[in-house]
Structure formats: C-alpha cells, structure tokens
Amino acid sequence: MIRAIVIGLGNMGQSHALALQANSDVELVGVVNRSKVTLPETLTKVPFYSNFKTALDTCNPDLVCIASYSDSHADYAIAAMNAGADVFVEKPLATNVSDAKRVVETAQKLGRKLVVGYILRHHPSWIQLVEQARALGGPYVFRMNLNQQSSGDTWDTHKALMQTTSPIVDCGVHYVDVMCQIAISEPVSVHGIGLRLSDEIAPDMYNYGQLQVRFADGSVGWYEAGWGPMMSNTAHFVKDIVSPNGAVSIVDKSDIHSDDVEGHTRVGSILVHRIDGDETITMPDEPGHQELCDREQAFVINAIQNNIDLSAHMNDAVQSLKICLAADESIRSGKIIQLGDFE
C-alpha cells in the first residue's frame, strides 16, 4: 500500500486527493493547506495539516502530491524526495529553469519517481490529436490559445496565481508540450508579447500574453492566454495544427464558458482536413476532469509499482517550461530569446 499526502487543496489538489483516495493501491494519510478550506465529505475524514514539514515528518509518505502555488513546487518536491518519497507535482514544475533542473537532478540522484501534471497526456482525445497530426507530417503551424473570461472567485484565483506565475506560463506548458510531441524537433527561438489589462495586478505582471516559437525543422507555433473579466469569450479555445498535407483541429463544444475547468480539456470532435477531403472523429466517451485526474494518479502509481523509466517525461517537462519561461522573459525584455542561451 502506497502512503500518500497531498499539499494544496485548491481545485486541482482536491481532485488529485479524491483520485488517490479512490485508488485501491493507495492510503491517503494526510492533506495539507495553509488555511482551512471546504472539502468534499470523504476528504474531511483524512488528517489535515497546515504545515508541509509537519505533515511530511508525521505521515512518512511514500508519495507526495504537490498542488500548491507554483513558486513552492521546487522546494516542496526536493524536500519530499529527500524525505524518501516519490513526487507528483502540478505544472509548472518550477518558476525558473534552474529550479526545474534542480528538481530533476534530485530525482535522478536519489532514484525517485517524478511526474509532472501534464493532464493532456492522459486524455484520449488529445492523444488522438497528436497521432493524427504526426500522420500528416510536418513541418507544422501550431495555432493554440486558452483565454478565460474570469470573474468572481475564478478571477480572485487568477490574481493569486499571477503573484508568481503569468498566464502564458501557467497553462502554456500544456499546449507547448503538445507542439513538442508533434514536431519531434528541437525548439530554437521564442518571442513573446503581452499586456497588463488590469490595475488589480502588479505593475510588473501581465494578464494577456502570446508566445511564438520556432523549431529546427521549420515548424512554427503560437500560443496565447488571457485571464480576467475584460477578456473576450469569443474564439477563446483555438487548437489547430496545420501541415503541408492538411490540418487537424479540435472542434470545441460551444456550450462551455471560457473559465469552466471542464472545458479546458473537453473535445467535441476532431476534424482532420486533408487536401482530398475531410474526416470528423467523434469522441463520445471522453473523460471529465475528475476522471483525468484519476488517470494521472493511476499513471503515477503504475510508474512506482513497475519502476517505469520517467527520464523522457522529466526532460519534456523541463523543455516545455523553458519555452514558456523564455516567452515570459521576451515579453518583459522585448527581445527574441535564443533557447540555446536561455537558462
């Protein structure tokens, strides 16, 4: 039985806690949050801690699931691994490249499992998207965004996130990772633009950003993300991959609001456009948000129990983070960032 604790009990943390609690190979021995939060009834029966170190020392976990704010990810992950635990950490892995590499190096040195929460890698519709795009052949044009017209509690959450992490980094790592899976080519350079659209966030932060990335094989891509009540809800979910032989696109479900977490992974269907005709691939039984978290944690447990080599996963997580952080630096500096020189 794998003893697990979860730190950070926001939306993702609670979902991961429920996933671990439901897994027959796991005993959820503690949940951690700095302040008391309203929890689903089943989680109220789990010992609650307000301090991570106390939970780590008291619970002696085999697995630590980290879903706290991004600036704590690296330190918590390293502390957990040094205490003898394997680690699942929500994206992004860290808030800078050096910390991300430090986490990976610790996992390699200690022989710990490290899984980063790239939820789209466990989604059958997104797996299908990658496969269909690869079948067309490159080079590619990637067109992707996730703009969220957020208000109320969701806007408050976004403002809290922006104390450490910009929208372009927070969700961008998912979609840049998709680009890298399809291109199978080294990213070369990144350029970004962004703008602060609200006095409610810090002067050095922005709540709208766009990155442009170039790959060694000639592929190019853009990703944009915006948060806040001022954002348009029109064309908030664009997922297109274009090649010389056609295009693959996710057809969004029109009834989903842009800040609905279920809509960030939901796929209505996949449209495969070839020059000689189109094909629509329907995805009738795709998983919801909780089931995806269940699948993520099942992947973690399987990696631990069967000693799966996660080296490629860890390297991919660092690469997609590096691209997004380079875009963040480009937005702040106004310069094109050569990825070979960026650390």
Salt bridges, closest charged atoms under 4 A:
GLU27 OE1 - ARG3 NH1 3.98
ASP57 OD2 - LYS53 NZ 2.79
ASP75 OD1 - ARG102 NH2 3.29
GLU90 OE2 - HIS16 NE2 2.71
ASP99 OD1 - ARG102 NH2 2.98
ASP156 OD1 - LYS159 NZ 3.40
ASP170 OD2 - LYS91 NZ 3.21
ASP177 OD2 - ARG121 NE 2.83
ASP199 OD1 - ARG196 NH1 3.76
GLU200 OE1 - LYS159 NZ 2.52
ASP240 OD2 - ARG143 NH1 2.25
ASP252 OD2 - HIS236 NE2 3.88
ASP259 OD1 - HIS257 ND1 2.90
GLU262 OE1 - ARG266 NH2 3.86
ASP278 OD1 - HIS273 ND1 2.60
GLU279 OE1 - ARG274 NH1 3.19
GLU286 OE1 - HIS123 NE2 3.82
GLU291 OE2 - ARG295 NH2 3.08
ASP316 OD2 - ARG121 NH2 2.99
ASP328 OD2 - ARG332 NE 2.83
GLU343 OE1 - LYS101 NZ 2.65
GLU343 OE2 - LYS322 NZ 3.89
